[in-house]
Each structure stands twice: as C-alpha cells, then as structure tokens.
Amino acid sequence: MVLNRHQPEALLIHLSDDALLGEPGVRQAIATALFQERSLSLGLAAKFSGLGVAGFIQHVSRLGIPVVSGSADTVKADADFAEAWRKESS
C-alpha cells in the first residue's frame, strides 16, 4: 500500500499473485479501470480480464465506458482507413 500523508493512495500488487487475481471480478475490475484510463488497449484489457474482446466490449458498454474515443469524424476516418487496408490485404 502506498500512503500519502498517512492516507492510503494506491495499492501495488504483483500480477502473478493468483490469490488476489483469482478472486471473482478482480481481473475485470483492474482491466476496466486501466482501459478507462487508456493505460491498456481494448485488446490487452480484454485479454487481461479473461473475457475476450466481444465480452469485454459488452462489459464496458454496460458500465457506460465508451469503447471508441474521438469525434464522429475521426471514428469514420479510422473505419475508412481500416476498410481500405482490409481491401488492400485481400
């Protein structure tokens, strides 16, 4: 535990600590918090949570956390780029 003026500020855990990470919901909670802060990508957060990408998208969507960030224009531009890349790769 990290203290700031004798008040708890953070908790550090080793990611191989199966005792804590094996508790129900702990992996999902950590992955959700890190994804919401944009410290983990969607794919890495999903993998860490153990849900898979589709399941993690549903999970964060139910919590009101946007999966895609940016304006409608940037999202459309990204989707257009991905579609063009997919066609080139085929």
Jmol script that loads the backbone (N, CA, C; Angstrom):
load data "model"
ATOM      1  N   MET A   1       0.850  -1.165   0.000  1.00  0.00           N
ATOM      2  CA  MET A   1       0.000   0.000   0.000  1.00  0.00           C
ATOM      3  C   MET A   1       0.899   1.233   0.000  1.00  0.00           C
ATOM      4  N   VAL A   2       0.529   2.208  -0.802  1.00  0.00           N
ATOM      5  CA  VAL A   2       1.250   3.470  -0.874  1.00  0.00           C
ATOM      6  C   VAL A   2       0.434   4.502  -0.104  1.00  0.00           C
ATOM      7  N   LEU A   3       1.101   5.183   0.811  1.00  0.00           N
ATOM      8  CA  LEU A   3       0.429   6.187   1.626  1.00  0.00           C
ATOM      9  C   LEU A   3       0.861   7.584   1.224  1.00  0.00           C
ATOM     10  N   ASN A   4      -0.044   8.525   1.344  1.00  0.00           N
ATOM     11  CA  ASN A   4       0.247   9.933   1.123  1.00  0.00           C
ATOM     12  C   ASN A   4      -0.248  10.665   2.359  1.00  0.00           C
ATOM     13  N   ARG A   5       0.694  11.141   3.155  1.00  0.00           N
ATOM     14  CA  ARG A   5       0.356  11.782   4.432  1.00  0.00           C
ATOM     15  C   ARG A   5      -0.497  10.871   5.309  1.00  0.00           C
ATOM     16  N   HIS A   6      -0.058   9.639   5.404  1.00  0.00           N
ATOM     17  CA  HIS A   6      -0.687   8.609   6.242  1.00  0.00           C
ATOM     18  C   HIS A   6      -2.076   8.192   5.754  1.00  0.00           C
ATOM     19  N   GLN A   7      -2.406   8.522   4.514  1.00  0.00           N
ATOM     20  CA  GLN A   7      -3.682   8.113   3.918  1.00  0.00           C
ATOM     21  C   GLN A   7      -3.395   7.166   2.746  1.00  0.00           C
ATOM     22  N   PRO A   8      -4.142   6.074   2.648  1.00  0.00           N
ATOM     23  CA  PRO A   8      -3.931   5.160   1.515  1.00  0.00           C
ATOM     24  C   PRO A   8      -4.195   5.870   0.186  1.00  0.00           C
ATOM     25  N   GLU A   9      -3.238   5.734  -0.728  1.00  0.00           N
ATOM     26  CA  GLU A   9      -3.387   6.371  -2.040  1.00  0.00           C
ATOM     27  C   GLU A   9      -3.362   5.360  -3.175  1.00  0.00           C
ATOM     28  N   ALA A  10      -2.638   4.268  -2.987  1.00  0.00           N
ATOM     29  CA  ALA A  10      -2.536   3.270  -4.046  1.00  0.00           C
ATOM     30  C   ALA A  10      -2.224   1.913  -3.433  1.00  0.00           C
ATOM     31  N   LEU A  11      -2.549   0.886  -4.199  1.00  0.00           N
ATOM     32  CA  LEU A  11      -2.254  -0.466  -3.788  1.00  0.00           C
ATOM     33  C   LEU A  11      -1.472  -1.121  -4.919  1.00  0.00           C
ATOM     34  N   LEU A  12      -0.311  -1.620  -4.606  1.00  0.00           N
ATOM     35  CA  LEU A  12       0.515  -2.292  -5.598  1.00  0.00           C
ATOM     36  C   LEU A  12       0.390  -3.793  -5.408  1.00  0.00           C
ATOM     37  N   ILE A  13       0.131  -4.505  -6.501  1.00  0.00           N
ATOM     38  CA  ILE A  13       0.075  -5.960  -6.433  1.00  0.00           C
ATOM     39  C   ILE A  13       0.933  -6.530  -7.543  1.00  0.00           C
ATOM     40  N   HIS A  14       1.494  -7.677  -7.292  1.00  0.00           N
ATOM     41  CA  HIS A  14       2.267  -8.367  -8.316  1.00  0.00           C
ATOM     42  C   HIS A  14       1.278  -9.105  -9.208  1.00  0.00           C
ATOM     43  N   LEU A  15       1.417  -8.972 -10.504  1.00  0.00           N
ATOM     44  CA  LEU A  15       0.435  -9.554 -11.421  1.00  0.00           C
ATOM     45  C   LEU A  15       0.461 -11.076 -11.458  1.00  0.00           C
ATOM     46  N   SER A  16       1.428 -11.683 -10.798  1.00  0.00           N
ATOM     47  CA  SER A  16       1.414 -13.138 -10.723  1.00  0.00           C
ATOM     48  C   SER A  16       0.806 -13.617  -9.405  1.00  0.00           C
ATOM     49  N   ASP A  17       0.224 -12.710  -8.633  1.00  0.00           N
ATOM     50  CA  ASP A  17      -0.405 -13.056  -7.362  1.00  0.00           C
ATOM     51  C   ASP A  17      -1.770 -13.672  -7.627  1.00  0.00           C
ATOM     52  N   ASP A  18      -1.790 -15.001  -7.763  1.00  0.00           N
ATOM     53  CA  ASP A  18      -3.043 -15.688  -8.085  1.00  0.00           C
ATOM     54  C   ASP A  18      -4.050 -15.641  -6.941  1.00  0.00           C
ATOM     55  N   ALA A  19      -3.577 -15.411  -5.729  1.00  0.00           N
ATOM     56  CA  ALA A  19      -4.508 -15.351  -4.600  1.00  0.00           C
ATOM     57  C   ALA A  19      -5.479 -14.188  -4.789  1.00  0.00           C
ATOM     58  N   LEU A  20      -4.974 -13.026  -5.136  1.00  0.00           N
ATOM     59  CA  LEU A  20      -5.831 -11.855  -5.327  1.00  0.00           C
ATOM     60  C   LEU A  20      -6.478 -11.853  -6.709  1.00  0.00           C
ATOM     61  N   LEU A  21      -5.681 -12.099  -7.743  1.00  0.00           N
ATOM     62  CA  LEU A  21      -6.213 -12.035  -9.108  1.00  0.00           C
ATOM     63  C   LEU A  21      -7.187 -13.160  -9.411  1.00  0.00           C
ATOM     64  N   GLY A  22      -7.158 -14.212  -8.609  1.00  0.00           N
ATOM     65  CA  GLY A  22      -8.082 -15.320  -8.804  1.00  0.00           C
ATOM     66  C   GLY A  22      -9.457 -15.073  -8.196  1.00  0.00           C
ATOM     67  N   GLU A  23      -9.585 -14.024  -7.408  1.00  0.00           N
ATOM     68  CA  GLU A  23     -10.880 -13.692  -6.812  1.00  0.00           C
ATOM     69  C   GLU A  23     -11.851 -13.232  -7.905  1.00  0.00           C
ATOM     70  N   PRO A  24     -13.118 -13.609  -7.791  1.00  0.00           N
ATOM     71  CA  PRO A  24     -14.096 -13.228  -8.818  1.00  0.00           C
ATOM     72  C   PRO A  24     -14.174 -11.719  -9.034  1.00  0.00           C
ATOM     73  N   GLY A  25     -14.062 -11.312 -10.297  1.00  0.00           N
ATOM     74  CA  GLY A  25     -14.240  -9.916 -10.669  1.00  0.00           C
ATOM     75  C   GLY A  25     -13.009  -9.035 -10.560  1.00  0.00           C
ATOM     76  N   VAL A  26     -11.942  -9.525  -9.925  1.00  0.00           N
ATOM     77  CA  VAL A  26     -10.762  -8.670  -9.717  1.00  0.00           C
ATOM     78  C   VAL A  26     -10.083  -8.354 -11.039  1.00  0.00           C
ATOM     79  N   ARG A  27      -9.873  -9.365 -11.867  1.00  0.00           N
ATOM     80  CA  ARG A  27      -9.225  -9.120 -13.170  1.00  0.00           C
ATOM     81  C   ARG A  27     -10.065  -8.164 -14.021  1.00  0.00           C
ATOM     82  N   GLN A  28     -11.378  -8.363 -14.036  1.00  0.00           N
ATOM     83  CA  GLN A  28     -12.254  -7.488 -14.821  1.00  0.00           C
ATOM     84  C   GLN A  28     -12.211  -6.061 -14.298  1.00  0.00           C
ATOM     85  N   ALA A  29     -12.193  -5.908 -12.982  1.00  0.00           N
ATOM     86  CA  ALA A  29     -12.168  -4.564 -12.397  1.00  0.00           C
ATOM     87  C   ALA A  29     -10.865  -3.841 -12.736  1.00  0.00           C
ATOM     88  N   ILE A  30      -9.749  -4.542 -12.631  1.00  0.00           N
ATOM     89  CA  ILE A  30      -8.456  -3.918 -12.951  1.00  0.00           C
ATOM     90  C   ILE A  30      -8.391  -3.583 -14.436  1.00  0.00           C
ATOM     91  N   ALA A  31      -8.779  -4.530 -15.279  1.00  0.00           N
ATOM     92  CA  ALA A  31      -8.753  -4.293 -16.731  1.00  0.00           C
ATOM     93  C   ALA A  31      -9.660  -3.134 -17.108  1.00  0.00           C
ATOM     94  N   THR A  32     -10.829  -3.054 -16.491  1.00  0.00           N
ATOM     95  CA  THR A  32     -11.773  -1.977 -16.785  1.00  0.00           C
ATOM     96  C   THR A  32     -11.191  -0.627 -16.403  1.00  0.00           C
ATOM     97  N   ALA A  33     -10.615  -0.544 -15.218  1.00  0.00           N
ATOM     98  CA  ALA A  33     -10.029   0.720 -14.761  1.00  0.00           C
ATOM     99  C   ALA A  33      -8.879   1.153 -15.659  1.00  0.00           C
ATOM    100  N   LEU A  34      -8.020   0.219 -16.031  1.00  0.00           N
ATOM    101  CA  LEU A  34      -6.879   0.566 -16.882  1.00  0.00           C
ATOM    102  C   LEU A  34      -7.321   0.931 -18.296  1.00  0.00           C
ATOM    103  N   PHE A  35      -8.359   0.259 -18.809  1.00  0.00           N
ATOM    104  CA  PHE A  35      -8.885   0.612 -20.126  1.00  0.00           C
ATOM    105  C   PHE A  35      -9.528   1.987 -20.091  1.00  0.00           C
ATOM    106  N   GLN A  36     -10.298   2.262 -19.048  1.00  0.00           N
ATOM    107  CA  GLN A  36     -10.978   3.558 -18.938  1.00  0.00           C
ATOM    108  C   GLN A  36      -9.970   4.700 -18.883  1.00  0.00           C
ATOM    109  N   GLU A  37      -8.837   4.475 -18.249  1.00  0.00           N
ATOM    110  CA  GLU A  37      -7.776   5.490 -18.173  1.00  0.00           C
ATOM    111  C   GLU A  37      -6.910   5.509 -19.430  1.00  0.00           C
ATOM    112  N   ARG A  38      -7.204   4.606 -20.372  1.00  0.00           N
ATOM    113  CA  ARG A  38      -6.439   4.446 -21.621  1.00  0.00           C
ATOM    114  C   ARG A  38      -4.994   4.003 -21.353  1.00  0.00           C
ATOM    115  N   SER A  39      -4.801   3.281 -20.232  1.00  0.00           N
ATOM    116  CA  SER A  39      -3.489   2.707 -19.929  1.00  0.00           C
ATOM    117  C   SER A  39      -3.329   1.349 -20.604  1.00  0.00           C
ATOM    118  N   LEU A  40      -4.441   0.710 -20.955  1.00  0.00           N
ATOM    119  CA  LEU A  40      -4.429  -0.548 -21.700  1.00  0.00           C
ATOM    120  C   LEU A  40      -5.302  -0.397 -22.928  1.00  0.00           C
ATOM    121  N   SER A  41      -4.874  -1.001 -24.012  1.00  0.00           N
ATOM    122  CA  SER A  41      -5.698  -1.022 -25.223  1.00  0.00           C
ATOM    123  C   SER A  41      -6.890  -1.945 -24.998  1.00  0.00           C
ATOM    124  N   LEU A  42      -7.837  -1.884 -25.902  1.00  0.00           N
ATOM    125  CA  LEU A  42      -9.008  -2.751 -25.826  1.00  0.00           C
ATOM    126  C   LEU A  42      -8.590  -4.219 -25.819  1.00  0.00           C
ATOM    127  N   GLY A  43      -7.704  -4.579 -26.732  1.00  0.00           N
ATOM    128  CA  GLY A  43      -7.276  -5.977 -26.836  1.00  0.00           C
ATOM    129  C   GLY A  43      -6.558  -6.467 -25.594  1.00  0.00           C
ATOM    130  N   LEU A  44      -5.647  -5.656 -25.066  1.00  0.00           N
ATOM    131  CA  LEU A  44      -4.910  -6.071 -23.871  1.00  0.00           C
ATOM    132  C   LEU A  44      -5.810  -6.111 -22.645  1.00  0.00           C
ATOM    133  N   ALA A  45      -6.725  -5.165 -22.534  1.00  0.00           N
ATOM    134  CA  ALA A  45      -7.655  -5.169 -21.407  1.00  0.00           C
ATOM    135  C   ALA A  45      -8.551  -6.404 -21.471  1.00  0.00           C
ATOM    136  N   ALA A  46      -9.030  -6.722 -22.661  1.00  0.00           N
ATOM    137  CA  ALA A  46      -9.877  -7.904 -22.827  1.00  0.00           C
ATOM    138  C   ALA A  46      -9.110  -9.165 -22.450  1.00  0.00           C
ATOM    139  N   LYS A  47      -7.875  -9.259 -22.911  1.00  0.00           N
ATOM    140  CA  LYS A  47      -7.050 -10.437 -22.609  1.00  0.00           C
ATOM    141  C   LYS A  47      -6.816 -10.558 -21.108  1.00  0.00           C
ATOM    142  N   PHE A  48      -6.464  -9.461 -20.457  1.00  0.00           N
ATOM    143  CA  PHE A  48      -6.207  -9.488 -19.019  1.00  0.00           C
ATOM    144  C   PHE A  48      -7.472  -9.849 -18.241  1.00  0.00           C
ATOM    145  N   SER A  49      -8.613  -9.349 -18.698  1.00  0.00           N
ATOM    146  CA  SER A  49      -9.871  -9.605 -17.987  1.00  0.00           C
ATOM    147  C   SER A  49     -10.316 -11.046 -18.112  1.00  0.00           C
ATOM    148  N   GLY A  50      -9.882 -11.707 -19.188  1.00  0.00           N
ATOM    149  CA  GLY A  50     -10.297 -13.079 -19.435  1.00  0.00           C
ATOM    150  C   GLY A  50     -11.637 -13.191 -20.140  1.00  0.00           C
ATOM    151  N   LEU A  51     -12.163 -12.072 -20.637  1.00  0.00           N
ATOM    152  CA  LEU A  51     -13.483 -12.073 -21.262  1.00  0.00           C
ATOM    153  C   LEU A  51     -13.463 -12.265 -22.774  1.00  0.00           C
ATOM    154  N   GLY A  52     -12.384 -11.984 -23.431  1.00  0.00           N
ATOM    155  CA  GLY A  52     -12.393 -11.914 -24.882  1.00  0.00           C
ATOM    156  C   GLY A  52     -12.849 -10.531 -25.300  1.00  0.00           C
ATOM    157  N   VAL A  53     -12.543 -10.135 -26.511  1.00  0.00           N
ATOM    158  CA  VAL A  53     -12.808  -8.762 -26.953  1.00  0.00           C
ATOM    159  C   VAL A  53     -14.305  -8.450 -26.965  1.00  0.00           C
ATOM    160  N   ALA A  54     -15.113  -9.329 -27.550  1.00  0.00           N
ATOM    161  CA  ALA A  54     -16.557  -9.061 -27.622  1.00  0.00           C
ATOM    162  C   ALA A  54     -17.172  -8.976 -26.225  1.00  0.00           C
ATOM    163  N   GLY A  55     -16.795  -9.883 -25.357  1.00  0.00           N
ATOM    164  CA  GLY A  55     -17.315  -9.867 -23.996  1.00  0.00           C
ATOM    165  C   GLY A  55     -16.878  -8.638 -23.222  1.00  0.00           C
ATOM    166  N   PHE A  56     -15.620  -8.206 -23.445  1.00  0.00           N
ATOM    167  CA  PHE A  56     -15.128  -7.013 -22.748  1.00  0.00           C
ATOM    168  C   PHE A  56     -15.833  -5.762 -23.259  1.00  0.00           C
ATOM    169  N   ILE A  57     -16.088  -5.701 -24.563  1.00  0.00           N
ATOM    170  CA  ILE A  57     -16.832  -4.565 -25.123  1.00  0.00           C
ATOM    171  C   ILE A  57     -18.217  -4.488 -24.485  1.00  0.00           C
ATOM    172  N   GLN A  58     -18.885  -5.615 -24.377  1.00  0.00           N
ATOM    173  CA  GLN A  58     -20.207  -5.632 -23.740  1.00  0.00           C
ATOM    174  C   GLN A  58     -20.105  -5.195 -22.276  1.00  0.00           C
ATOM    175  N   HIS A  59     -19.088  -5.682 -21.579  1.00  0.00           N
ATOM    176  CA  HIS A  59     -18.890  -5.355 -20.166  1.00  0.00           C
ATOM    177  C   HIS A  59     -18.716  -3.850 -19.962  1.00  0.00           C
ATOM    178  N   VAL A  60     -17.787  -3.232 -20.704  1.00  0.00           N
ATOM    179  CA  VAL A  60     -17.549  -1.798 -20.501  1.00  0.00           C
ATOM    180  C   VAL A  60     -18.707  -0.959 -21.025  1.00  0.00           C
ATOM    181  N   SER A  61     -19.389  -1.430 -22.052  1.00  0.00           N
ATOM    182  CA  SER A  61     -20.547  -0.700 -22.575  1.00  0.00           C
ATOM    183  C   SER A  61     -21.658  -0.642 -21.539  1.00  0.00           C
ATOM    184  N   ARG A  62     -21.881  -1.749 -20.827  1.00  0.00           N
ATOM    185  CA  ARG A  62     -22.894  -1.755 -19.757  1.00  0.00           C
ATOM    186  C   ARG A  62     -22.535  -0.765 -18.652  1.00  0.00           C
ATOM    187  N   LEU A  63     -21.245  -0.502 -18.469  1.00  0.00           N
ATOM    188  CA  LEU A  63     -20.796   0.444 -17.451  1.00  0.00           C
ATOM    189  C   LEU A  63     -20.782   1.885 -17.953  1.00  0.00           C
ATOM    190  N   GLY A  64     -21.120   2.073 -19.233  1.00  0.00           N
ATOM    191  CA  GLY A  64     -21.144   3.421 -19.804  1.00  0.00           C
ATOM    192  C   GLY A  64     -19.777   3.929 -20.210  1.00  0.00           C
ATOM    193  N   ILE A  65     -18.819   3.033 -20.365  1.00  0.00           N
ATOM    194  CA  ILE A  65     -17.467   3.420 -20.775  1.00  0.00           C
ATOM    195  C   ILE A  65     -17.382   3.292 -22.287  1.00  0.00           C
ATOM    196  N   PRO A  66     -17.075   4.381 -22.986  1.00  0.00           N
ATOM    197  CA  PRO A  66     -17.009   4.300 -24.451  1.00  0.00           C
ATOM    198  C   PRO A  66     -15.860   3.418 -24.913  1.00  0.00           C
ATOM    199  N   VAL A  67     -16.138   2.606 -25.909  1.00  0.00           N
ATOM    200  CA  VAL A  67     -15.116   1.726 -26.472  1.00  0.00           C
ATOM    201  C   VAL A  67     -14.283   2.481 -27.495  1.00  0.00           C
ATOM    202  N   VAL A  68     -14.925   3.366 -28.220  1.00  0.00           N
ATOM    203  CA  VAL A  68     -14.262   4.159 -29.248  1.00  0.00           C
ATOM    204  C   VAL A  68     -14.229   5.601 -28.766  1.00  0.00           C
ATOM    205  N   SER A  69     -13.056   6.208 -28.862  1.00  0.00           N
ATOM    206  CA  SER A  69     -12.964   7.607 -28.449  1.00  0.00           C
ATOM    207  C   SER A  69     -12.731   8.484 -29.671  1.00  0.00           C
ATOM    208  N   GLY A  70     -13.038   9.726 -29.547  1.00  0.00           N
ATOM    209  CA  GLY A  70     -12.852  10.661 -30.647  1.00  0.00           C
ATOM    210  C   GLY A  70     -14.188  11.156 -31.162  1.00  0.00           C
ATOM    211  N   SER A  71     -14.100  12.050 -32.100  1.00  0.00           N
ATOM    212  CA  SER A  71     -15.312  12.605 -32.699  1.00  0.00           C
ATOM    213  C   SER A  71     -15.841  11.640 -33.754  1.00  0.00           C
ATOM    214  N   ALA A  72     -17.037  11.895 -34.219  1.00  0.00           N
ATOM    215  CA  ALA A  72     -17.631  11.071 -35.272  1.00  0.00           C
ATOM    216  C   ALA A  72     -16.763  11.099 -36.528  1.00  0.00           C
ATOM    217  N   ASP A  73     -16.151  12.250 -36.809  1.00  0.00           N
ATOM    218  CA  ASP A  73     -15.291  12.368 -37.998  1.00  0.00           C
ATOM    219  C   ASP A  73     -14.051  11.489 -37.880  1.00  0.00           C
ATOM    220  N   THR A  74     -13.410  11.490 -36.708  1.00  0.00           N
ATOM    221  CA  THR A  74     -12.201  10.673 -36.555  1.00  0.00           C
ATOM    222  C   THR A  74     -12.542   9.190 -36.557  1.00  0.00           C
ATOM    223  N   VAL A  75     -13.680   8.824 -35.975  1.00  0.00           N
ATOM    224  CA  VAL A  75     -14.096   7.424 -35.988  1.00  0.00           C
ATOM    225  C   VAL A  75     -14.375   6.982 -37.418  1.00  0.00           C
ATOM    226  N   LYS A  76     -15.050   7.822 -38.204  1.00  0.00           N
ATOM    227  CA  LYS A  76     -15.331   7.484 -39.606  1.00  0.00           C
ATOM    228  C   LYS A  76     -14.036   7.372 -40.399  1.00  0.00           C
ATOM    229  N   ALA A  77     -13.103   8.284 -40.167  1.00  0.00           N
ATOM    230  CA  ALA A  77     -11.814   8.235 -40.865  1.00  0.00           C
ATOM    231  C   ALA A  77     -11.062   6.951 -40.520  1.00  0.00           C
ATOM    232  N   ASP A  78     -11.082   6.567 -39.255  1.00  0.00           N
ATOM    233  CA  ASP A  78     -10.430   5.321 -38.847  1.00  0.00           C
ATOM    234  C   ASP A  78     -11.095   4.118 -39.499  1.00  0.00           C
ATOM    235  N   ALA A  79     -12.428   4.113 -39.544  1.00  0.00           N
ATOM    236  CA  ALA A  79     -13.149   3.000 -40.158  1.00  0.00           C
ATOM    237  C   ALA A  79     -12.861   2.932 -41.658  1.00  0.00           C
ATOM    238  N   ASP A  80     -12.806   4.074 -42.324  1.00  0.00           N
ATOM    239  CA  ASP A  80     -12.484   4.113 -43.755  1.00  0.00           C
ATOM    240  C   ASP A  80     -11.077   3.590 -44.005  1.00  0.00           C
ATOM    241  N   PHE A  81     -10.134   3.998 -43.153  1.00  0.00           N
ATOM    242  CA  PHE A  81      -8.756   3.530 -43.286  1.00  0.00           C
ATOM    243  C   PHE A  81      -8.682   2.015 -43.101  1.00  0.00           C
ATOM    244  N   ALA A  82      -9.369   1.497 -42.091  1.00  0.00           N
ATOM    245  CA  ALA A  82      -9.359   0.063 -41.833  1.00  0.00           C
ATOM    246  C   ALA A  82      -9.960  -0.714 -42.996  1.00  0.00           C
ATOM    247  N   GLU A  83     -11.032  -0.185 -43.569  1.00  0.00           N
ATOM    248  CA  GLU A  83     -11.672  -0.841 -44.712  1.00  0.00           C
ATOM    249  C   GLU A  83     -10.742  -0.837 -45.929  1.00  0.00           C
ATOM    250  N   ALA A  84     -10.082   0.276 -46.190  1.00  0.00           N
ATOM    251  CA  ALA A  84      -9.137   0.343 -47.306  1.00  0.00           C
ATOM    252  C   ALA A  84      -7.976  -0.615 -47.102  1.00  0.00           C
ATOM    253  N   TRP A  85      -7.469  -0.683 -45.884  1.00  0.00           N
ATOM    254  CA  TRP A  85      -6.353  -1.594 -45.562  1.00  0.00           C
ATOM    255  C   TRP A  85      -6.801  -3.043 -45.760  1.00  0.00           C
ATOM    256  N   ARG A  86      -8.028  -3.368 -45.326  1.00  0.00           N
ATOM    257  CA  ARG A  86      -8.532  -4.727 -45.468  1.00  0.00           C
ATOM    258  C   ARG A  86      -8.627  -5.122 -46.945  1.00  0.00           C
ATOM    259  N   LYS A  87      -9.095  -4.174 -47.774  1.00  0.00           N
ATOM    260  CA  LYS A  87      -9.216  -4.470 -49.212  1.00  0.00           C
ATOM    261  C   LYS A  87      -7.859  -4.661 -49.853  1.00  0.00           C
ATOM    262  N   GLU A  88      -6.862  -3.857 -49.442  1.00  0.00           N
ATOM    263  CA  GLU A  88      -5.506  -3.996 -49.973  1.00  0.00           C
ATOM    264  C   GLU A  88      -4.873  -5.313 -49.559  1.00  0.00           C
ATOM    265  N   SER A  89      -5.195  -5.775 -48.354  1.00  0.00           N
ATOM    266  CA  SER A  89      -4.590  -7.000 -47.808  1.00  0.00           C
ATOM    267  C   SER A  89      -5.184  -8.252 -48.394  1.00  0.00           C
ATOM    268  N   SER A  90      -6.356  -8.157 -49.006  1.00  0.00           N
ATOM    269  CA  SER A  90      -7.043  -9.352 -49.526  1.00  0.00           C
ATOM    270  C   SER A  90      -6.429  -9.851 -50.800  1.00  0.00           C
TER     271      SER A  90
END
end "model"
wireframe off; spacefill off
backbone 0.3
color backbone group
